[in-house]
């Protein structure tokens, strides 16, 4: 007996984007020097004071890093803005999922920005970024991070992670519960802010250093 479903529907797609920072090589050392100088002056390891219990063996700045008035930081800030704007005007439309009104110009607002310095099994537990539309992670120093060994990577989870049935019927989606971001230096990985994610434990000869942002996007006529 040939038994076929009447319909098969795919719903709720999740899109991730990555961009290469063209000024990475010329600005890397200055950005690292600035971050280490700032981290040496921190009052606390988690200077933001946010969710410290989720963060182990890492240093986190206050959430205003991109307000630092140096050419390198401001150039990186412009890069973040351009990436999010490109997603809104071209990235989403190329999938056929969303078309921005041609009369509307996306106005990107970086609401929070910070750095992490991690080593010695440093990690950041499972969390989301509520109240924002796009989050982004820029890999400033990550040559020893690896998706192959799960060393110091960002792992993004399907919401079904919290509702797994662990039976034969659910294996097809339980096997696709997470996505590992490729931790390529000089690359930003951009994701919908509601996606649950974590930073796995990291060990290396040099520190893992990333810069992250939370953004909102509004429309200007």
C-alpha positions as CSV (number, residue, x, y, z in Angstrom):
1,X,0.0,0.0,0.0
2,X,1.4,3.4,-1.1
3,X,0.8,5.7,1.9
4,X,1.8,9.3,1.4
5,X,1.2,12.4,3.6
6,X,-1.3,14.8,2.2
7,X,1.0,17.7,3.1
8,X,4.4,18.3,4.6
9,X,5.2,21.8,5.9
10,X,8.4,23.4,7.1
11,X,7.9,26.2,9.6
12,X,9.8,28.7,11.8
13,X,13.1,28.9,10.0
14,X,16.1,30.2,11.9
15,X,18.7,32.2,10.1
16,X,22.3,32.9,11.0
17,X,24.7,35.2,9.2
18,X,28.5,35.7,9.2
19,X,30.7,38.5,7.8
20,X,34.4,38.9,7.5
21,X,35.9,42.2,8.9
22,X,38.2,43.5,6.2
23,X,40.2,45.7,8.6
24,X,40.8,42.8,11.0
25,X,44.6,42.4,10.4
26,X,45.4,46.1,10.7
27,X,43.3,46.6,13.8
28,X,43.6,43.3,15.7
29,X,46.7,44.2,17.8
30,X,45.3,47.6,18.8
31,X,42.0,46.2,19.8
32,X,43.7,43.5,21.9
33,X,46.0,46.0,23.6
34,X,43.0,48.1,24.4
35,X,41.0,45.2,25.8
36,X,43.8,44.0,28.0
37,X,44.5,47.5,29.3
38,X,40.8,47.9,30.2
39,X,40.6,44.4,31.7
40,X,43.6,45.2,34.0
41,X,41.6,48.1,35.4
42,X,38.4,46.2,36.0
43,X,37.0,46.2,39.6
44,X,35.5,42.7,39.1
45,X,36.0,39.9,36.7
46,X,32.4,40.3,35.6
47,X,32.4,44.1,35.5
48,X,28.9,44.2,34.0
49,X,27.5,42.6,37.1
50,X,25.1,40.6,35.0
51,X,24.5,36.8,35.5
52,X,27.9,36.2,37.1
53,X,26.8,32.7,38.2
54,X,26.7,31.6,34.5
55,X,30.3,32.8,33.8
56,X,33.3,30.8,34.9
57,X,37.0,31.8,34.5
58,X,36.4,34.7,32.2
59,X,36.6,38.5,32.3
60,X,33.7,40.5,31.0
61,X,33.6,44.3,30.5
62,X,30.8,46.7,31.2
63,X,28.2,46.7,28.4
64,X,29.5,49.9,26.7
65,X,32.7,48.7,25.1
66,X,31.9,50.2,21.6
67,X,31.4,53.6,23.2
68,X,35.2,53.7,23.5
69,X,36.4,56.6,21.4
70,X,39.4,55.1,19.5
71,X,39.5,54.8,15.7
72,X,39.7,51.0,15.9
73,X,36.7,50.6,18.1
74,X,34.6,53.0,16.1
75,X,35.6,51.3,12.9
76,X,34.4,48.0,14.4
77,X,31.2,49.6,15.6
78,X,30.5,50.7,12.0
79,X,31.2,47.2,10.8
80,X,28.6,45.8,13.2
81,X,26.1,48.4,12.0
82,X,26.7,47.7,8.4
83,X,26.4,43.9,8.9
84,X,23.0,44.2,10.6
85,X,21.8,46.7,8.0
86,X,22.8,44.3,5.2
87,X,20.9,41.5,6.9
88,X,17.7,43.7,6.9
89,X,18.1,45.0,3.4
90,X,19.6,42.0,1.5
91,X,20.2,38.9,3.7
92,X,16.6,38.3,4.7
93,X,15.1,39.2,1.3
94,X,17.4,36.7,-0.4
95,X,15.7,33.9,1.5
96,X,12.2,35.0,0.4
97,X,11.2,35.2,4.1
98,X,11.1,38.9,4.6
99,X,11.1,42.0,2.3
100,X,11.8,45.4,3.8
101,X,9.8,48.2,2.4
102,X,12.1,50.0,0.0
103,X,11.0,53.3,1.5
104,X,12.3,52.3,4.9
105,X,15.9,52.5,6.0
106,X,16.9,50.3,8.8
107,X,18.3,52.2,11.8
108,X,20.5,49.9,13.8
109,X,20.9,50.6,17.5
110,X,23.7,48.8,19.4
111,X,22.3,48.7,22.9
112,X,25.0,46.7,24.6
113,X,28.6,45.8,23.7
114,X,31.2,44.0,25.7
115,X,34.3,41.8,25.5
116,X,35.1,38.4,27.0
117,X,38.6,37.1,27.8
118,X,38.6,33.4,28.5
119,X,41.0,30.6,29.4
120,X,41.6,27.8,31.9
121,X,38.3,26.1,31.3
122,X,36.4,29.4,31.1
123,X,32.9,29.2,29.9
124,X,29.5,30.9,29.7
125,X,26.4,28.9,30.5
126,X,23.2,28.5,28.6
127,X,21.3,31.8,28.1
128,X,19.3,34.1,25.8
129,X,19.3,37.8,25.1
130,X,15.7,38.9,25.6
131,X,14.5,42.3,24.4
132,X,16.8,42.4,21.4
133,X,16.4,41.4,17.7
134,X,20.0,40.4,16.7
135,X,23.0,39.4,18.7
136,X,26.5,39.2,17.4
137,X,29.8,37.6,18.4
138,X,33.1,38.8,16.9
139,X,36.1,36.5,17.1
140,X,39.1,38.7,17.8
141,X,41.4,36.0,19.0
142,X,40.2,32.4,18.6
143,X,42.8,30.4,16.6
144,X,42.8,27.5,19.2
145,X,39.0,27.3,19.4
146,X,37.6,24.3,17.5
147,X,34.2,23.0,16.5
148,X,36.0,19.6,16.1
149,X,36.9,19.4,19.8
150,X,34.2,21.8,21.1
151,X,37.0,23.9,22.6
152,X,35.8,27.5,23.3
153,X,33.0,27.5,20.7
154,X,29.5,29.2,20.8
155,X,26.8,26.5,20.5
156,X,23.3,27.5,19.6
157,X,20.3,25.4,20.6
158,X,16.9,24.7,19.2
159,X,14.2,25.5,21.7
160,X,13.2,21.8,21.6
161,X,16.3,21.3,23.8
162,X,14.1,21.8,26.8
163,X,11.3,19.5,25.6
164,X,13.1,16.4,24.3
165,X,11.1,13.2,24.5
166,X,14.2,10.9,24.1
167,X,12.2,8.4,22.1
168,X,12.5,7.0,18.5
169,X,9.9,9.4,17.2
170,X,11.8,12.5,18.3
171,X,15.3,11.4,17.2
172,X,15.0,13.2,13.9
173,X,14.9,16.6,15.6
174,X,16.9,15.8,18.7
175,X,19.8,15.0,16.4
176,X,19.6,18.5,15.0
177,X,19.2,20.4,18.3
178,X,22.3,22.6,18.1
179,X,24.5,24.5,15.7
180,X,28.2,25.3,16.4
181,X,29.4,28.6,15.2
182,X,32.7,28.5,13.3
183,X,35.1,30.5,15.5
184,X,37.1,32.1,12.7
185,X,39.3,35.1,13.7
186,X,38.1,38.3,12.1
187,X,34.6,37.0,11.6
188,X,31.3,38.1,13.2
189,X,28.6,35.5,13.8
190,X,25.1,37.1,13.9
191,X,22.0,35.3,15.3
192,X,18.4,36.0,16.4
193,X,18.7,37.1,20.0
194,X,16.1,34.7,21.3
195,X,18.2,31.7,20.4
196,X,19.5,29.8,23.5
197,X,23.3,29.5,23.4
198,X,26.4,29.0,25.4
199,X,30.2,29.3,25.2
200,X,31.8,25.9,25.9
201,X,34.9,25.5,28.1
202,X,38.1,26.9,26.6
203,X,41.8,26.0,27.1
204,X,44.7,27.4,25.0
205,X,48.2,28.8,24.9
206,X,46.6,32.2,24.2
207,X,43.4,33.6,25.5
208,X,40.1,33.5,23.7
209,X,39.0,37.1,23.1
210,X,35.6,38.0,21.6
211,X,33.5,41.1,21.3
212,X,29.7,40.8,21.5
213,X,26.8,43.1,20.9
214,X,23.0,43.2,21.4
215,X,21.0,45.2,18.9
216,X,17.6,46.5,18.0
217,X,16.6,47.7,14.5
218,X,14.0,50.4,13.8
219,X,12.8,51.9,10.6
220,X,13.4,55.4,9.3
221,X,11.5,56.8,6.3
